[in-house]
Amino acid sequence: MGALEEGPALTVGIDVGGTSIRASVVASDGEVLDSVQAPTPQSARALEDGLDRAVRELAGRHRIGAVGLAVAGFIDLERTTVRFAPHLPWVDAPVARDLGDRLGLPVVLEHDGNAAAWAEYRFGAASGGHNVVTVAIGTGIGAALLIDGALYRGSHGVAPELGHLQVVPDGRPCSCGKRGCWERYCSGTALVDTAIEMLAANPADSTVLAREVARDPGSLTGRRVAGAAQDGDGVALRAIADFSHWLGVGLAMVSDIFDPDLVVIAGGVASSSALFLDDARERYAGLVTGAGHRPLARIRATQLGEAAAMIGAAELARCML
């Protein structure tokens, strides 16, 4: 790769999402120096071509020494192979080897939740935590667990799938095949479903959000619901209250299992945390086993926002320099 500057080599972190590839050059202090973005191709070969182009574009402006990929899917323990990713065209694909051969650089893979958690631990809201759970809330729920500063991946590299804890028996169907999963009640997608259910139950509701949905039912997004709630829309505020309830319920379950000292709420929904986090903390504090007789986890919102997975992937790649 090209070298246009003196000094130590930098690393690239890439968030490989179902709709876009976002790649950033990241310094050793976590600062994002440069970024590129492109739509996610639909075939495995085209996706690897797109990753190659993104790294080469950044390498034309910076001296790059290693690459980390944050992937929303199951990664093997060696962090070289994508076993399965529901929104990407990789199945049992040796992505790190193949991309590394093309670039002539070391490449490491990581689950996107783990990458985001590592970034928050090194540079953000999880700094100073001992046993930390990160809950990344976006389209669904991604999660990560750090125990005494080390990422816990389980026996086969897929832990912890907290988004698929069942919170409502026989509840909403989930893409995983179960019903009532936490992410079906506590995610950007869930926020939309809840608002639509509330509107269907009260068709006479004449709020701004109701009129927008009546005009174009497919236009509603979690961000739009949150924005409407900030504007005081009644339906949106009730949907946010329901979301907050389920966030507190899930956090109580997570604390019963892991007893963390810190929980970080990350992902796209975290940008609206002022709307729901205080209520979720209160619900969590009342539901956790032994409430009133045990220390409670601190619950914080992300400091790194949607860049966390890229920053974490780049930092994990740094050990390969």
C-alpha positions as CSV (number, residue, x, y, z in Angstrom):
1,M,0.0,0.0,0.0
2,G,1.1,3.6,-0.5
3,A,2.9,5.6,2.1
4,L,2.4,9.3,2.0
5,E,3.5,10.3,5.4
6,E,6.2,9.7,8.0
7,G,5.5,8.2,11.4
8,P,3.9,5.0,12.6
9,A,1.5,3.1,10.4
10,L,-2.2,3.7,11.0
11,T,-5.1,1.2,10.9
12,V,-8.4,1.1,9.1
13,G,-11.6,0.1,10.7
14,I,-14.6,-0.9,8.5
15,D,-18.1,-1.3,9.7
16,V,-19.6,-3.8,7.2
17,G,-23.3,-3.2,7.4
18,G,-26.2,-4.6,5.4
19,T,-26.8,-1.3,3.6
20,S,-23.4,0.5,3.7
21,I,-19.7,0.0,4.1
22,R,-18.1,2.7,6.3
23,A,-14.3,2.7,6.5
24,S,-12.2,5.0,8.7
25,V,-8.5,5.6,9.3
26,V,-8.1,5.7,13.1
27,A,-5.1,7.0,15.1
28,S,-3.8,5.2,18.2
29,D,-5.8,7.6,20.5
30,G,-9.1,6.7,18.8
31,E,-9.3,9.8,16.6
32,V,-11.0,9.3,13.2
33,L,-8.7,10.9,10.7
34,D,-10.4,10.1,7.4
35,S,-13.5,8.2,6.2
36,V,-15.1,6.8,3.1
37,Q,-18.5,5.2,2.6
38,A,-20.3,3.2,-0.1
39,P,-23.4,1.0,-0.5
40,T,-23.0,-2.6,0.4
41,P,-22.8,-4.8,-2.7
42,Q,-25.1,-7.9,-2.7
43,S,-22.6,-10.6,-3.9
44,A,-19.6,-11.9,-2.0
45,R,-17.2,-11.0,-4.7
46,A,-18.6,-7.5,-5.2
47,L,-18.5,-6.9,-1.5
48,E,-14.8,-7.9,-1.3
49,D,-14.1,-5.7,-4.3
50,G,-15.8,-2.8,-2.4
51,L,-13.8,-3.4,0.7
52,D,-10.6,-3.5,-1.4
53,R,-11.5,-0.2,-3.0
54,A,-12.3,1.5,0.3
55,V,-9.0,0.5,1.9
56,R,-7.0,1.4,-1.2
57,E,-8.6,4.9,-1.4
58,L,-7.7,5.6,2.2
59,A,-4.2,4.1,1.7
60,G,-3.7,6.6,-1.1
61,R,-3.8,9.3,1.6
62,H,-2.4,7.6,4.7
63,R,0.2,4.9,5.6
64,I,-1.9,1.9,6.5
65,G,-0.5,-1.1,8.4
66,A,-3.5,-3.3,9.2
67,V,-7.3,-3.5,8.7
68,G,-10.1,-4.5,11.0
69,L,-13.6,-5.5,9.9
70,A,-16.7,-5.1,12.2
71,V,-19.3,-7.5,10.9
72,A,-22.9,-8.1,12.0
73,G,-22.7,-11.9,12.0
74,F,-21.1,-14.9,13.6
75,I,-17.3,-14.9,13.5
76,D,-15.1,-17.9,14.3
77,L,-12.9,-17.8,17.4
78,E,-9.7,-17.2,15.3
79,R,-11.5,-14.0,13.9
80,T,-10.7,-15.0,10.3
81,T,-13.9,-16.4,9.0
82,V,-17.5,-15.2,8.8
83,R,-19.6,-18.2,9.6
84,F,-22.9,-16.5,8.8
85,A,-24.2,-13.0,8.5
86,P,-28.0,-12.5,8.0
87,H,-27.7,-9.3,6.0
88,L,-24.4,-10.1,4.1
89,P,-23.6,-12.6,1.3
90,W,-20.9,-14.4,3.4
91,V,-21.3,-18.0,4.6
92,D,-18.2,-19.8,6.0
93,A,-16.1,-17.3,4.1
94,P,-12.4,-16.9,4.9
95,V,-12.7,-13.1,4.6
96,A,-9.6,-12.1,6.5
97,R,-7.4,-14.3,4.4
98,D,-8.9,-13.4,1.1
99,L,-8.9,-9.6,1.7
100,G,-5.5,-9.8,3.3
101,D,-4.1,-11.5,0.2
102,R,-5.6,-8.8,-2.0
103,L,-4.3,-5.9,0.1
104,G,-1.0,-7.3,1.2
105,L,-2.0,-6.3,4.8
106,P,-3.0,-8.2,7.9
107,V,-6.8,-8.3,8.4
108,V,-8.8,-9.2,11.5
109,L,-12.5,-9.7,11.9
110,E,-14.7,-9.0,14.8
111,H,-18.4,-9.0,15.6
112,D,-19.7,-5.4,15.3
113,G,-21.1,-5.4,18.8
114,N,-17.7,-6.5,20.2
115,A,-15.9,-3.9,18.1
116,A,-18.1,-1.1,19.4
117,A,-17.7,-2.4,23.0
118,W,-14.0,-2.4,22.7
119,A,-13.9,1.2,21.4
120,E,-16.1,2.4,24.2
121,Y,-13.8,0.6,26.7
122,R,-10.7,2.0,25.3
123,F,-11.9,5.6,24.5
124,G,-15.5,6.1,25.5
125,A,-18.3,5.5,27.9
126,A,-17.0,2.1,29.2
127,S,-13.6,3.4,30.2
128,G,-12.8,2.3,33.7
129,G,-15.4,-0.4,33.8
130,H,-14.6,-3.9,35.0
131,N,-17.5,-6.1,33.9
132,V,-19.2,-4.2,31.2
133,V,-22.2,-5.1,29.0
134,T,-22.7,-3.1,25.8
135,V,-26.2,-3.1,24.3
136,A,-26.1,-1.7,20.7
137,I,-29.7,-0.8,19.7
138,G,-30.4,-0.2,16.0
139,T,-32.4,-2.3,13.6
140,G,-32.1,-5.1,16.2
141,I,-29.9,-5.5,19.3
142,G,-26.3,-6.4,19.2
143,A,-24.5,-7.0,22.5
144,A,-21.0,-7.5,23.9
145,L,-19.5,-8.5,27.3
146,L,-16.2,-7.5,28.7
147,I,-14.9,-9.3,31.8
148,D,-12.1,-7.6,33.6
149,G,-11.2,-5.8,30.3
150,A,-11.3,-8.9,28.0
151,L,-14.0,-9.5,25.4
152,Y,-16.0,-12.7,26.1
153,R,-16.9,-14.5,23.0
154,G,-18.2,-17.9,24.3
155,S,-17.0,-21.3,23.3
156,H,-17.8,-20.8,19.6
157,G,-17.4,-17.1,19.1
158,V,-21.0,-16.1,19.1
159,A,-21.8,-14.9,22.7
160,P,-23.7,-13.0,23.9
161,E,-26.9,-12.9,21.7
162,L,-28.9,-10.8,24.2
163,G,-31.3,-9.5,21.6
164,H,-32.9,-12.9,21.4
165,L,-33.7,-13.4,25.0
166,Q,-37.4,-14.0,25.2
167,V,-39.2,-11.2,27.1
168,V,-42.8,-11.9,25.8
169,P,-43.9,-15.6,25.6
170,D,-45.7,-16.0,22.2
171,G,-45.0,-12.4,21.4
172,R,-44.0,-10.8,18.1
173,P,-42.4,-13.1,15.6
174,C,-38.6,-12.7,15.2
175,S,-36.4,-13.3,12.2
176,C,-34.4,-15.8,14.3
177,G,-37.5,-18.1,14.3
178,K,-38.6,-17.5,17.9
179,R,-41.3,-15.2,19.2
180,G,-41.1,-12.4,21.8
181,C,-37.4,-11.7,21.5
182,W,-36.1,-8.6,23.3
183,E,-35.2,-6.9,20.1
184,R,-38.7,-7.2,18.8
185,Y,-39.8,-4.8,21.6
186,C,-36.6,-2.7,22.1
187,S,-35.0,-1.6,18.8
188,G,-35.5,0.9,16.0
189,T,-37.7,-1.6,14.2
190,A,-39.7,-2.3,17.3
191,L,-40.3,1.4,17.8
192,V,-41.9,1.5,14.4
193,D,-44.0,-1.6,15.0
194,T,-45.2,-0.3,18.4
195,A,-46.2,3.1,16.9
196,I,-48.1,1.4,14.1
197,E,-49.9,-0.9,16.6
198,M,-50.9,2.1,18.7
199,L,-52.2,3.9,15.6
200,A,-54.2,0.8,14.5
201,A,-55.7,0.6,18.0
202,N,-56.7,4.3,18.0
203,P,-57.5,5.1,14.4
204,A,-59.1,8.4,15.4
205,D,-55.8,9.7,16.7
206,S,-54.9,12.8,14.8
207,T,-51.4,13.5,15.7
208,V,-48.8,14.6,13.2
209,L,-47.2,11.1,13.2
210,A,-50.6,9.5,12.6
211,R,-51.3,11.8,9.6
212,E,-47.8,11.0,8.1
213,V,-48.4,7.3,8.5
214,A,-51.8,7.5,6.9
215,R,-50.2,9.2,3.9
216,D,-47.3,6.8,3.6
217,P,-47.3,3.8,6.0
218,G,-43.9,2.6,4.7
219,S,-42.2,5.9,5.5
220,L,-42.0,5.5,9.3
221,T,-38.6,4.8,10.8
222,G,-37.3,4.6,14.4
223,R,-35.5,7.9,13.9
224,R,-38.8,9.5,12.7
225,V,-40.7,8.2,15.8
226,A,-37.9,9.6,18.1
227,G,-38.0,12.9,16.3
228,A,-41.7,13.1,16.6
229,A,-41.4,12.4,20.3
230,Q,-39.0,15.2,20.7
231,D,-41.6,17.4,19.1
232,G,-44.2,16.3,21.6
233,D,-46.2,14.0,19.4
234,G,-48.6,11.9,21.6
235,V,-48.3,8.6,19.7
236,A,-44.6,8.9,19.5
237,L,-44.2,9.6,23.2
238,R,-46.3,6.6,24.0
239,A,-44.2,4.4,21.7
240,I,-41.0,5.7,23.4
241,A,-42.5,5.0,26.8
242,D,-43.2,1.4,25.7
243,F,-39.7,1.1,24.3
244,S,-38.3,2.4,27.6
245,H,-40.3,-0.1,29.6
246,W,-38.9,-3.0,27.6
247,L,-35.4,-1.7,27.8
248,G,-35.6,-1.7,31.6
249,V,-37.1,-5.2,31.6
250,G,-34.2,-6.5,29.4
251,L,-31.5,-4.7,31.4
252,A,-32.8,-6.3,34.6
253,M,-32.6,-9.7,33.0
254,V,-29.0,-9.0,31.8
255,S,-28.0,-7.8,35.2
256,D,-29.5,-10.9,36.8
257,I,-27.3,-13.0,34.5
258,F,-24.0,-11.0,34.4
259,D,-24.1,-8.6,37.4
260,P,-22.2,-5.9,35.5
261,D,-20.9,-2.7,37.1
262,L,-21.5,-0.8,33.9
263,V,-23.9,-1.0,30.9
264,V,-23.4,1.1,27.8
265,I,-26.3,1.8,25.5
266,A,-24.9,2.2,22.0
267,G,-26.2,2.0,18.4
268,G,-28.3,4.4,16.3
269,V,-31.2,4.6,18.9
270,A,-28.7,5.8,21.5
271,S,-28.7,9.2,19.9
272,S,-32.2,9.7,21.4
273,S,-31.3,8.4,24.8
274,A,-32.5,11.6,26.5
275,L,-36.0,10.5,25.7
276,F,-35.9,7.1,27.4
277,L,-32.8,6.3,29.4
278,D,-33.9,7.8,32.8
279,D,-37.2,5.9,32.7
280,A,-35.4,2.7,31.7
281,R,-33.0,3.1,34.6
282,E,-35.9,3.4,37.0
283,R,-37.7,0.3,35.5
284,Y,-34.4,-1.7,35.7
285,A,-33.8,-0.7,39.3
286,G,-37.2,-1.9,40.3
287,L,-37.1,-5.2,38.5
288,V,-33.6,-6.5,39.1
289,T,-33.5,-9.4,41.5
290,G,-32.7,-8.2,45.0
291,A,-33.8,-4.7,44.2
292,G,-33.0,-2.3,47.0
293,H,-30.5,-4.7,48.5
294,R,-27.7,-4.8,45.9
295,P,-25.5,-2.3,44.0
296,L,-26.9,-1.3,40.6
297,A,-25.0,-1.1,37.4
298,R,-24.3,2.4,36.1
299,I,-26.1,2.8,32.8
300,R,-24.5,5.2,30.3
301,A,-25.1,6.2,26.7
302,T,-22.4,5.8,24.1
303,Q,-19.8,8.5,23.8
304,L,-18.5,7.4,20.3
305,G,-21.9,7.1,18.6
306,E,-22.2,5.3,15.3
307,A,-18.4,5.4,14.7
308,A,-17.7,3.0,17.6
309,A,-17.6,-0.2,15.6
310,M,-15.1,1.3,13.1
311,I,-12.9,2.7,15.9
312,G,-13.0,-0.6,17.8
313,A,-12.2,-2.7,14.7
314,A,-9.2,-0.4,13.9
315,E,-8.0,-0.6,17.5
316,L,-8.2,-4.4,17.5
317,A,-6.2,-4.4,14.2
318,R,-3.5,-2.4,15.9
319,C,-2.1,-5.4,17.7
320,M,-1.2,-6.8,14.2
321,L,1.2,-3.9,13.4
